[in-house]
Amino acid sequence: MLSWITTWTPEKGIYAIEKTADCGFDILEISLPASLNLDIQTVKKQLSAHGIEGRYSLILPKNCHLPQYPDQALSLLNKAIDLVVEMEGRFLGGVLHSAIGAFTGSPCTEDERAVIRDVFIAVCRYAEKNGVMLGLEPINRYESYVITAAQEVLDLAIEVQSPALGLMLDTFHMNIE
């Protein structure tokens, strides 16, 4: 989506869908707004009319920065899973672990990692129940201190032990790290 537009509206969305189809692709990543306010029926019709499957991503907003606001993050992630299900999707990926630009001035602590683990245990249970796969995206150290390497996601996946948790790699961030 971000190759064509910066935010989703019905008008901008159809442009991104048409451009995606014109290029011969059959999947479009739709970055969900933090408000989760999306005209679901319109988007579903637009995707279907062009033979495009929607894959959904989310970046936690600052008021849901998981290490500091675990309850708010859990609530938003569960609502995002509900939205993905309503959109007939099977995948939610992205920066589901932290808000971009939220820093403490220190590396991620063991206590913060425990909070993240506990939230993801709960989120993954909900995702499993709803048939949604989560793709956790590590991002570079200039945007987050929480999860910046693929190994950190793999370590979390071992702790969480859920088939609903996977690794989503972004070459932009990988190149920096």
C-alpha positions in Angstrom: 0.0 0.0 0.0 2.7 2.4 1.0 4.1 2.2 -2.6 1.0 4.0 -3.8 -0.5 5.9 -0.9 0.3 6.9 2.7 -3.1 6.6 4.4 -6.2 4.5 3.5 -9.4 6.1 2.4 -11.9 4.6 0.0 -10.7 6.9 -2.8 -7.0 6.4 -2.1 -7.6 2.7 -1.5 -9.1 2.0 -4.9 -6.1 3.7 -6.5 -3.7 1.4 -4.6 -5.8 -1.6 -5.4 -5.9 -0.7 -9.1 -2.2 0.0 -9.3 -1.5 -3.3 -7.5 -3.6 -5.2 -10.0 -2.1 -3.3 -13.0 1.3 -4.5 -11.9 0.2 -8.1 -11.8 0.2 -8.6 -8.1 -2.6 -10.5 -6.3 -1.9 -9.4 -2.7 -1.9 -5.9 -1.2 -0.7 -5.1 2.3 -3.1 -2.7 3.9 -1.7 -0.7 6.8 -4.6 -0.4 9.2 -5.1 3.0 10.9 -4.6 2.9 14.7 -8.3 3.9 15.0 -9.2 0.7 13.1 -11.7 2.9 11.4 -12.1 1.3 7.9 -15.1 1.0 5.6 -14.9 -2.7 5.6 -17.7 -3.4 3.0 -16.2 -0.9 0.5 -12.7 -2.3 0.9 -13.9 -5.9 0.5 -15.8 -5.0 -2.7 -12.8 -3.1 -4.1 -10.4 -5.9 -3.4 -12.8 -8.5 -4.8 -13.5 -6.5 -8.0 -9.8 -6.5 -8.8 -8.9 -10.0 -7.7 -6.7 -8.8 -4.9 -6.3 -10.4 -1.5 -5.8 -8.1 1.4 -3.1 -8.7 4.0 -3.3 -6.4 7.0 -0.6 -4.7 9.1 -0.6 -2.4 12.1 1.8 -0.2 13.9 1.0 0.4 17.5 0.3 4.0 18.4 2.2 5.7 21.2 -0.7 5.2 23.6 -0.4 1.5 23.1 3.4 1.1 23.3 3.3 -2.4 24.6 6.0 -2.3 27.3 4.3 0.7 28.9 0.6 0.2 28.1 0.1 -3.6 27.9 -3.7 -3.5 28.5 -4.2 -0.9 25.8 -2.0 -2.8 23.4 -3.8 -6.1 24.1 -7.2 -4.5 23.5 -6.1 -2.8 20.2 -4.4 -6.0 18.9 -7.5 -8.1 19.7 -9.7 -5.5 18.0 -7.4 -5.6 15.0 -7.7 -9.4 14.8 -11.5 -8.9 14.9 -11.2 -6.5 12.0 -9.0 -8.9 10.0 -11.5 -11.6 10.5 -14.3 -9.3 9.4 -12.3 -8.5 6.3 -12.1 -12.3 5.6 -8.3 -12.1 6.2 -6.0 -14.5 7.8 -2.9 -12.4 8.5 -2.0 -9.4 10.7 1.6 -8.3 10.7 3.7 -5.3 11.5 5.1 -3.4 14.4 2.8 -5.1 16.9 5.3 -4.9 19.8 5.9 -1.1 20.2 5.2 2.4 19.0 7.6 3.8 16.5 9.7 6.5 18.1 8.8 5.6 21.7 12.1 5.3 23.6 13.1 5.0 27.3 16.8 5.8 26.8 17.7 2.2 27.8 17.7 -1.2 26.1 14.6 -3.3 26.5 14.6 -4.7 30.0 13.8 -8.2 31.2 10.7 -6.9 32.9 9.6 -5.3 29.6 10.3 -8.5 27.8 8.2 -10.4 30.3 5.3 -8.0 29.7 5.7 -8.4 25.9 5.7 -12.2 26.3 2.6 -12.2 28.5 0.7 -10.0 26.1 1.7 -12.1 23.1 0.6 -15.3 24.9 -2.9 -13.7 25.2 -2.9 -12.2 21.7 -1.8 -15.5 20.1 -4.5 -17.4 21.9 -7.1 -15.0 20.5 -5.5 -15.1 17.1 -5.5 -19.0 17.1 -9.1 -19.0 18.1 -9.9 -16.7 15.1 -7.7 -18.4 12.5 -5.3 -15.4 12.2 -1.6 -15.6 11.8 0.5 -12.8 13.4 3.7 -11.6 11.8 5.9 -9.8 14.2 8.2 -7.3 12.5 11.5 -6.3 14.0 12.4 -2.7 13.1 15.6 -0.8 13.3 17.1 0.7 16.5 16.4 4.2 15.3 12.7 3.6 15.4 12.4 1.2 18.4 14.4 -0.2 21.2 12.0 -3.2 21.8 12.4 -5.7 19.0 15.1 -4.9 16.4 16.3 -8.3 15.3 14.8 -11.4 13.8 16.4 -13.5 16.6 14.4 -11.6 19.2 11.1 -12.6 17.5 12.3 -16.2 17.2 13.2 -16.2 20.9 9.7 -14.7 21.8 8.1 -17.4 19.6 9.8 -20.1 21.6 8.5 -18.6 24.8 5.0 -18.0 23.5 4.7 -21.4 21.8 1.9 -20.6 19.5 1.4 -21.6 15.9 -0.2 -18.2 15.4 3.1 -16.3 15.9 5.5 -15.8 13.0 8.3 -13.6 11.9 7.7 -10.8 9.3 11.0 -9.5 7.8 11.4 -6.1 6.2 14.6 -5.7 4.2 14.7 -2.0 5.0 15.1 -2.6 8.7 17.3 -5.7 8.2 19.7 -3.7 6.1 20.1 -1.1 8.8 20.6 -3.7 11.5 
